[in-house]
Amino acid sequence: MPDPSTPSVLVPKRAEESATEMVQVVLPNDANPLGFILGGTVMHLIDIAGAIAGHRHTRSLLVTAAVDGLEFLHPIKVGDLIILKSCVTCVFTTSLEVEVEVFSEETLTGRRQMTSRAFLTFVAIDRNGGRVRVPPLLIETDEDTRRCEQARARRAERLRRKAAR
């Protein structure tokens, strides 16, 4: 019997349809002794922001399969806002890649800077853990094409590394 949460017709979707923005204040409980947000906390929030965009695109259950290119460019202080923006970059058969950009915003000045970026791969599954197909991504602009080509290159490198193990 098919999983009722899996749509039978896969309608292509635009990246904007699943774009997500999360904002929260960095509290002392989120920070290290120097007063900066913990890297693990940022990674946790990146996974959540990425998963939300993925869920919005697929309307299915997802598991995180990979994280590529995560770098911490600038620290985020207690009292700053952490802003996470996520959107789908490319869709494969049963998986998709989501880019998550992380920014800090000083609450008193509004000064904003990018602090991190990561590319997450999620696999769509049914309630029994079996893979399910995901809706295609509409590629409409040169920028969409570039982002998807870069995602395909990251995927090919991941699969190459996996095969070499």
N, C-alpha and C positions, 0 to 999 in steps of 0.2 A: 504494500500500500504506500503511495507517495506521501511524503511529509507535507502536511497542509501549509507549513510555513515557507515552502519553496514554490515560487511562482512557476507556472507551467510555460508561460510565454516570457521570454527575456527581452524586455523593451530597453533599447539603448538609452543611456542617461548622460547628461552633461555633468562635468566636474562641479559646477556651481550648485547643482542640486544637492550635493552631499557635503559641501564645504561647511566647516565647523570652526567656531571660535569659542575658546574657553578662557575665562579670566578669574583669577583669585588672588587674594593678598597673601604675601609670604609672611608667615607667622613664626615666632621664635621656635615653636615645636618642629618646624620644617627645616631648621638651620643647623649648621655646624657651630663649634665654639667661636669661629671668626665672624659669625653673623651673616653667613651666606647660605642660600638654599642648598640642601644636600643633592649631590648628583643623582643618587638613587630616587629621590623624590621627583626630580625633573624627568628621569626616565619613566617613572610610573605615570606621570601626567602625560608624557608623549604617547605612551601606549594607549591611554584612555582616549585622548583626542583623536589619535589615528583610528582606533576601533570605532568611535562614533561615526566618523566619515565613512568608514567601510560598511558599517551597519546601514547607514542611510542609503548607500549605493546598492548594496546587495539585498537588504531586508532579510538577511539570514544570520545564523549563528556564525561566528568567526573565531579562529584561533590565530595568534601571532606566530608567524613562521620565521621571520628574520627581521633584523634591524641593521640597516646599512648607513654608514657615513655619519654616525653620531659624533659630534664634537662639541665641546664646551668652549665657546668663544669669549664670553664675558660672564663674570659672576652676577648673581641677583641677590640683592640685600634684603634683609628683613624689613618689612614695611613697604617694599616695592610691590607692584602688581606683576604677576607672571601671566603672559598672554600666549596662548597656543592656537595656531591657525593650521588647520589640516584640510587637505583636499586630495582626491584620487588623481593619480598621475597616469596610470595605465592599468588595463584589465587583461588578464590572461584567461584561461578556460575556467579554472576553479579557484583562482587567486587574483589578488589585485595589490597594487602598490599605492601607498598613501604617503604624501610628503607632509611632515609636520615642522613648522617653523615656530621657534620660541623667542619671545621678546620680553624684555623687562621694561617697565614704565615707572618712572619716579612719580610717586603720588602727588607731591607738591608742585613739581615743575611740568609734568607731562612728558618729560624727555623719554624717548623710547629708543631702544637699540636691540638688534637681533643678538640673542645669546646662544642659540643652538639651532641645529637643523638635523633632521633624521628622515630616512626613508624606511617605512615599515611594510613588510609583506604579510598579508593576512590570507588565510585559506578559509573558504566558505564550507561549512559542514552542515549535515542534518543532525537530528537529535540522536542518531546512532553513531555519530562520528564519521560517517561517510561523506566524501567530498560531493559538493553540488556545484553546478554551473552558475556563473555570475553574469549579470547583465553587461553587455558591451558598454564601452565608454565612447561617447560621441567625440570624435576628433574633428574640430572645425577650424582651427587656426594654425598658423605656423608654430606658435608657441605650444599649443597642444601636441603637435607632431614632435617637436623637439623634446618636450618633457617625456613623452611616451617612448621615444627612441632611447633616451638616457635610461629610463626604467628598464627597457629590454636589455640594454647593455649590462646594467647591474644584475639583472636576473641571470643572464648568460654567465657572468663571472661567478655568481653564487653556485650555479649548477656545475660549472667547471670545477670549482673547489670541492664540491660534494662528491663528484665522480672521482677525484684524485685521492680521496681518503682510503 
